Amino acid sequence: MSPSSTTPEVSVIHRPSDSAALDHSKLMSKQHSDGGWGLVPIQSRAGRFTSYDVADFETVTGFESEWKYTPIRELSALLGGALDGGRYDYEVESVTSDDIHVEWVPRSDSRIGTVGTPEERGSANAWSAFEDALVVTVSGDEVAEATIGRSNFGSTPRAAHLFLDAKPNSRGIVVLNNAGGAHVSENVEIRVGDGASLTVVSVQEWDPGAIHLATHFTRLGRDSHLRHVVVSLSGSVVRVNTIAHLAGEGSDVELFGVYFADAGEHLEHQTFVNHDAPHSKSRVSYRGALQGENARAVWIGDVLIRPTAPGTDSYEENRNLLLTDGTRADSVPNLEIETGEIAGAGHASASGRFDDEQLFYLSSRGIPEDEARRLVVRGFLSAIIHRIGIPAVEERLEHAIEAELRFAAEEAAS
């Protein structure tokens, strides 16, 4: 591949103390500007307005920094309309231990809201509308696995709320399989207790025409580890935002993503890593492939290293492979460093087409061009898939990507 790198945005910010910012925010009951303070756009990622109430957010216009890459016309019902916040159908497809428990709880449950607060209107609308939350609790010190399938959201605009709770020193793997039709906005809270290790895999294989907005809030305790994987393979508009708050000393997060956008699909992923504790570590790596007219992918990666986080080690990257004409990939890495005492911080971003030398090498050894192209794409995306660490999931995703590539080849030949 011959990539053309984007220009990353890097800044060193001097801002008021958190207490001063909090006192100022008390003066404002609504979001009035890009930054939410009603003065000038906030230059730090930490300055975004937050609220659980959708009424506190201004109407989305598409000019806001968090929405400017998103087709908001298709999301109008989720951004401000009435949502069905009732329970939905789900299936526990597999569970390996009694140390994983799944249950519905009312929104008044004391755990709800302890991990994060909505930063934009879509998330707040879902928070304002949901009635019950689905809670998955991991409690054992032996690795326990659960796979939860959700395939019957229907076409009615709805809100959903999911809470994943890894108790201190627990070990767990939770896979979310999303499929079928959907017109849903949801919030996912992921709490990783002190010393816990949790892997979360969210797979989006929606029907054509499905619309899915999701915000995953995560909070990591002392010496905890989270591997969070987002796999988006289909749907009309899919936007998954992941916020990782490294709140405990020695916490470690890995945010991985892989996506494959076909013609007319918009697949968007935004990540925010908030280093708030000493000696925390983060690795962010997203890769995607795009094929077909108006296939669109967006990745925005924000990393904030606060003054309270000396010894931070952070790196983020995004790479896109453009398979046909008519595709577009936007890739925007951002890095803010508020302390000089770090172990390392960096980022990279590149988008490009096939490397002709790779294709020539394979073709010269008797491999047909179509098959050579599939091998290159599979190798490109497998770099992420093989880091998931769950063989059954990795094999399933390999087959799904192979099916996407063969479908594209058939479409091109017809």
N, C-alpha and C positions, 0 to 999 in steps of 0.2 A: 504494500500500500504506500502511496505517495501522499502523505497527509499535508493539509494546510492548516497550521495551528492558529487558534484564536488568540487574541491578546488578553491575558488574564488581568483581573483587577486586583491590585494589591494596595493595601493602605495600612498605615500605623495611626491609630486613632487615640486622641486624648479627649476624654469625655467626662462629664460630671460623675461623681460617685453614684453607686446604685441607690443609696438612700436619698440623694438629691434628686435623682431621676424619679424615684417613687413619689417624693413629695410633690414634684411638679405634675406628675401624671394624675394626682388626686384632684387637680384643678380642672381636668378635662373629663367629661363624662362620655364623649363621643370621639370617633375618629374624624378629624377634620382635614387631614392632609396625608400625603404619602407617608410621612413619619408618624402621624397621629398626634402631634403636639400642637397643630394649628399654626405653626410658625414657618419653618422651612423644612424641606425633606430631610429626614434623619440620615446621617451619613454612616452610622453604625448599624449592623444587623441586629444588635441587641436593642435598638430603640423602637422596634415596631410596636404599634398599638396592639393590645390584647384584651379580649373580653369574652365571656361565655354567652353574652346576649347579642343576638343578631341585630337588634335594634340600635346597638351602639356603633355599628359600622355603616359607612356611607354606601350608597348604591355603587356597584362595580361598573366602571366605564370602559375598562380595558387599557387605560393609560397608567394604572398603578404598576409599580415595579413587580409585584407578585403575580400580576395577571396579564402583562403586556404580550406574552407569547401564547396565551390561551384563547381558543375560540369561544368567547363568553356567550355569544348568541345562542349556542347550543346548550348552554348551562343555565339559562335564565330561571328555570323552575327550581333548580337546586340552590341558586344563589340568593333567592329572595321569596320564592313561593312557599305555599303550605306543603309540608312533608308528612307522610305517614310515618309516625314514630313507633308503631307497634312492633311486636315480635315478628320475626321472620323464620322460615324453615331452615334448619341446618341438619347436617348429618355427621356424627362422629364416625368417620370412615375406618379409623383404626386407632387403638390405644394400647400401649404395651404395659401399663402399670396403673395400680390404684393411686399412685402418687400424682396423677393428673386428674383433676376434677373439673367438669364443665357444668355450669348452671346459669340460669337467668336471675338477675337481681334488679330491684327497682333503682331508678336514677338517684334516689336518696341514700344509697349505700355509701358508707364512709370512704370507700376506696376511690369512688368516682371523682375525678378532678384533681387527684393528688400528683399527677405526672405532668400535665401540661395544660395550657390555656390557648384557645383559638387565636390565630394571628390574622385571619382573613374571613371574609363574609361567608364563604361556602362552609367552612368548618364550623363557624358560629351558628349558622342556620341549622345544621345537623345537631349541634349540641342543644340548641333551644327546643328541638322537636322530639328527640328520642324519649321513649317512656321507660324502657327496660334495657339493661346492658347484659351482654353475654360475657361471662367471666370464666377464664381458663386459669386454674391455679396449679402451679408446679411446686411440689413440696419435698420430694425425696432427694437423697444424696447420691442415688444411682440414676444413670441417664434414663429418663422416661420419654416416650414419644407419643404424640397424638396428631392425627390428621383430621381436619374439620372441613367438610364440604359445604359450600353455599351455592346453590344453583337455581333458586326459586324466588328471587327478589321481585320478579315481575316488571311490568312497564310503568307502574304508578310511581311518581317521584316519592322517594322515601328517605328516612334518616336511620342510621344504625350506629351502635356504639359497642365496642369490644374492649375488654380489659384483660391483659395477660399479666399474671402476677407470679414471678419467680421468687419464692421465699429464700431467705438467706441460706447460702451454702447448698442450694438445690441445683439439680442438673436436668435440663429438659430440652426437647425439640418439639416445636409446634409448626405444623404446615397448614396453611389456609389455601384451599382450592376454590377459586372463584370462577364460575362458569354460568352459562345460560344467559337469559335476558336480564337487564338491570338498568335502572335509572336512580342511582343511589349516591348519597353523600354520607360518609361515615368518618368517625374518629376512632382511632385505636390507641389505647394507652398501654404501654409496656413498662412494667416496673421490675427492675432487676436488683434484688436485694444484695446485701454485703456478701461477698464471696461466692455469689451464684454464677452459673454459666448457662446461657440460654441461646438457642438458635431459633429464629423465626423466619419462615419462608412464606411469602405471599405470592401466589401464582394467579395471574389474570388471563383467563382464556374465555373471554366473554363472546357472546353471539355478536354478529354484525349489528350495528346500531346501538349497542349498549353504551351507557355513559356511567362512568365511575369516578367520583372524587373521593380521595382518602387522605387523611393526615394521620401519620403514625408518630405519636409522642413517646419518647423513651427517656427513662431516667435510670442512671446506673449508680449503684452504691459502691462502697469501698471494695477494692480488689475484685470487682465483678467483671464479667465478660459477656458481651452480646454480639452475636453474628446475625445480622439482619439482611435478608435477601429479598429483592423485589424482582419478579419475573413477569413482564407484560408482553403478551403474544397476540392479543386481539382485543377488539372493541372499537367503537367509533371514536370516543374521547375517553382516555384513561389518564388520570393525573394522580400520582401518588407522591406525597410530600413526607419526608422523614426528618424528624427533629431528634437529635441525640444529645441529651444533657449529661455530660460526664460530671456528676456531682460529688462522687466519692474519690478519695485519693487512690491512685493506682488503678482506676477503672480503664477498661479497654473495649473499644467498639470497632467492629468491622461492618461497613455498609457496602453491600455488593448489589449490583443490578445488571440485568440482561433484558433486552427488548428487541422485538422484530416488528417493524411497522410496514404494513401493506398499503396498497393504494387507498387514499382517502382516510386513513387512520391517523389520529393524533395521539401520540404516546408521550407523556410528560412526566418528568421526575425532578423533584427539588429536594436537596438535602441540606441540613443545617447541623453542623457539629459544634456544640457549645462546650468548650473546654473551661471548666469552672473549678477544677480541683488539681492539686499538684500531681506531677508524674502520671498524668493520664495519656492515653495513646489512642489514635484513631487512624483507620485506613478506609478510604472510600474509593471504590472502583466500579464504574458503570460502563458497559459496552452495549452497542446496539447496531443493528443492520436495518436498512431501509430499502424498499423496492416498490415501484409502481407510482403512477401519477398522484401527486399531492400527498404522498406518504410523508409524515412530519414527526420529528422527534425533538424534544426539548429536554435539556439537562441544565440545571442551575445548582451549583455546589457552593455553599457558604461555610467557611470555617472561622470561628471566633476564638482566639486565645486570650483569656482574660488576665488581668494582673494577679488574680488568685491562683493561676495555673502554671507556676514555674516547673521546668522539667518536662513540658509537653512535647510529645512526638506525634506529628500529624502529617498526613499526605493524602491528596485526593487526585483522581484522574478520571477522564471521560474520553472514550474513543468511539467514533462512528464510522461505519462502512457503508458507503452509498453505492447500491448495486445497479441502479438504473437512473436514467434522466427523470426529471420531474420530482425528485425528492429534496427534502430540506432538513438539515440538522442544526439546531442552535445549541451551543455549548458555552456556558458562562461560569468559570470558576472564580471564586472570590476568597480572599484571605485577609483577615484582620488580626494583627498581633499587638497586644497591649502590654507585653512584658518582654524584656530582652533576654530573660533566662529560660531559653527553650533548648530541647535536645535536637529539634529539627522541625521544619515546616516547609511544605512545598506542594505544587500542583502542576497538572499537565492536562492539555486538551488538544485533540486532533480529530479532524474529519477528512475523509478522502475516499478515493475509489480503489479498485483492485490494483495490486502491484503487478504490472505486466510481466515482470521477471518471474514471479511465482507461477503465473499461468503458463508462461513459456516453458518453465522447468517441468511442470507436470505434463504439459502437452507433448513435450519432446520425449517423454517416457511412455507414450501411447495412451494417455488418459484423455478421453474426449473432453472438449472445452466445457460443456455443461457440467460434467462430473467434476472437473477441476475447479470450477467456480464454487460448487457445493462444498468441496473439501476445504477450500480457503475460508469460506464463511463459517463452516462448522469449527474449524480450528480457531478462528478469531473469537467466536462466542464461547467456545469450550474453556477458554482461559478463565472465564468467570464461573461457568457451570461446575467445573471440577473443584472449585473452592468451596462449594456448598457443604460438602462433607457428608451427604446422605446419598448413598449409592442408588437407592430406588428412585429418588427425586431426580438425580442427575441423569439416569437412564431415560426416565420419562421425558425430560426436557430435550434431551438429544433427539428422541423420536419426534417430538413436536416440531422442533426446528427443521428436521429433515423433511417433514410433511409440508412445512411452509415453503421450503426451497423447491420441492418437486411440484407443488401447486403453481409456483411462479413460473417454472419452466414450461408447464403445460399451457398456462395462459399465454406465454410469449410465443409458443409454437402454434397456437390456434388462430 
